[in-house]
Amino acid sequence: MRSSRNQCLLTILLLTAILASAKGTNSAARTSTASSENAVRARLQQLYAAWSELDPAKAAPFYAKEADHVFFDVTPMKYNGWSEYAAGVPRAFANYRSAKFTLNDDLRAHIQGNWAWATATWRADLTKKDGSNEHVEGRYTAVLTKRGNQWLVIHEHMSVPLGGEEKK
């Protein structure tokens, strides 16, 4: 009788330890995911600050450099690989002397292992070389991969609403 009670008690303790361990693992996984999401959000905020320099060299550290990666932009529509992107952006920015690109508060990052995708809306305040100003708002989606300790953009899609923002 005593042996049976000891076995029952031991089984209960073992199950309790297993459940506590599983709960701790889930908590650690959630903490790690939240940390990675914050890292991706911070990285993309830094990317937008870099593009505000209107210099692809400033943005280059945020991108993977493989030639088969595709980047969709507002204009022109598509760049194949970082080299094409870096060469094309100065033409798109040729009429501007300054810019401020900002990701809005709706920036969301989703992590799956060493992969992430992010969505946001953005705004740009641009000053043309003639002194006139433009304000643009748009949508953003990015796919990133983690290489070492860095999250790198391997695909992005920027767009602006056709005909401007619909009033709500």
C-alpha positions in Angstrom: 0.0 0.0 0.0 2.8 2.4 1.0 4.7 1.5 -2.2 1.7 2.2 -4.3 1.2 5.6 -2.7 4.9 6.5 -3.2 4.6 5.5 -6.9 1.5 7.7 -7.2 3.2 10.6 -5.5 6.3 10.2 -7.6 4.2 10.1 -10.8 2.4 13.3 -9.8 5.7 15.0 -9.0 7.1 13.9 -12.4 4.1 15.1 -14.3 4.2 18.4 -12.4 7.8 18.9 -13.3 7.2 18.1 -17.0 4.3 20.5 -17.2 6.3 23.2 -15.5 9.2 22.7 -17.9 6.9 22.9 -20.9 5.4 26.1 -19.6 8.8 27.6 -19.1 9.9 26.5 -22.6 6.8 28.2 -24.1 7.5 31.3 -22.1 11.1 31.4 -23.3 10.0 30.8 -26.9 7.5 33.7 -26.6 10.2 35.9 -25.1 12.6 35.0 -27.9 10.0 35.6 -30.6 9.0 39.0 -29.1 12.7 39.9 -29.0 13.1 39.0 -32.6 10.0 40.9 -33.6 11.4 44.0 -31.9 14.7 43.5 -33.6 13.1 43.3 -37.0 11.0 46.4 -36.3 14.0 48.3 -35.1 16.0 47.2 -38.2 13.3 48.4 -40.6 13.1 51.7 -38.8 16.8 52.1 -39.3 16.4 51.1 -43.0 13.9 53.9 -43.5 16.2 56.4 -41.8 19.0 55.3 -44.1 16.8 55.8 -47.2 16.1 59.3 -45.9 19.7 60.1 -46.9 18.7 59.4 -50.6 21.9 57.4 -50.9 21.6 53.6 -51.7 25.1 53.1 -50.0 23.5 54.1 -46.7 20.7 51.5 -47.2 22.9 48.7 -48.6 23.8 47.1 -45.2 20.1 46.3 -44.7 19.7 44.2 -47.9 20.8 40.7 -49.0 22.8 41.1 -52.3 21.8 38.0 -54.3 21.0 38.9 -57.9 17.7 36.9 -58.0 16.0 38.9 -55.2 13.2 41.1 -56.4 12.3 44.5 -54.9 9.1 46.3 -56.0 9.2 50.0 -55.6 6.8 52.9 -56.2 8.8 53.9 -59.3 10.1 52.1 -61.3 8.0 49.1 -60.6 10.7 46.5 -60.1 14.3 46.0 -59.4 16.1 42.6 -59.9 18.7 42.2 -57.3 20.5 44.8 -55.1 22.9 45.9 -57.8 20.0 47.0 -60.0 18.2 48.6 -57.0 21.3 50.6 -56.0 21.8 51.8 -59.6 18.2 52.7 -60.1 17.3 54.6 -57.0 19.5 57.6 -57.7 17.5 58.1 -60.9 14.3 58.0 -59.0 15.6 60.5 -56.4 17.3 62.8 -59.0 14.7 65.6 -58.6 14.9 65.7 -54.8 17.4 67.3 -52.4 16.1 65.9 -49.2 13.6 63.3 -47.8 12.3 61.9 -44.6 10.9 58.4 -44.8 9.0 57.1 -41.8 7.3 53.8 -41.0 4.0 54.3 -39.2 3.0 52.9 -35.8 1.2 50.0 -37.5 4.5 48.3 -38.3 4.1 44.6 -37.5 6.8 41.9 -37.7 6.2 38.1 -37.8 8.9 35.6 -37.1 9.3 32.0 -38.2 12.7 30.7 -37.3 15.3 32.7 -39.3 12.6 34.2 -41.5 10.5 37.2 -40.9 7.9 39.2 -42.8 6.7 42.7 -41.9 3.9 45.0 -42.9 3.4 48.7 -42.4 2.2 51.9 -43.9 4.7 54.7 -44.4 5.0 58.3 -45.2 7.5 60.4 -47.0 8.1 64.1 -46.8 10.3 65.2 -49.7 11.8 68.4 -50.8 12.5 68.9 -54.5 15.6 70.7 -55.9 13.3 73.6 -56.9 12.3 74.0 -53.2 8.7 72.6 -53.5 7.5 69.9 -51.1 5.8 66.6 -51.6 4.0 64.3 -49.1 3.5 60.7 -50.0 1.9 57.8 -48.1 2.0 54.2 -49.0 2.1 50.5 -48.0 5.1 48.3 -47.2 5.7 44.6 -47.0 9.1 43.0 -46.5 10.5 39.5 -46.2 13.7 39.2 -44.2 16.2 36.4 -43.4 18.5 36.3 -40.4 22.2 35.9 -41.3 24.4 35.8 -38.3 23.0 38.5 -36.0 21.6 40.6 -38.7 18.1 40.7 -40.3 18.4 41.4 -44.1 15.7 42.3 -46.5 15.4 39.7 -49.3 12.2 41.1 -50.8 10.2 44.2 -50.3 7.1 45.7 -51.9 6.3 49.4 -51.7 3.2 50.9 -53.2 1.0 54.0 -53.0 -2.8 54.0 -53.2 -4.1 54.7 -56.7 -5.7 58.2 -56.7 -4.6 58.9 -53.1 -5.9 57.9 -49.8 -9.7 57.3 -49.5 -11.3 59.5 -46.8 -13.0 57.6 -44.0 
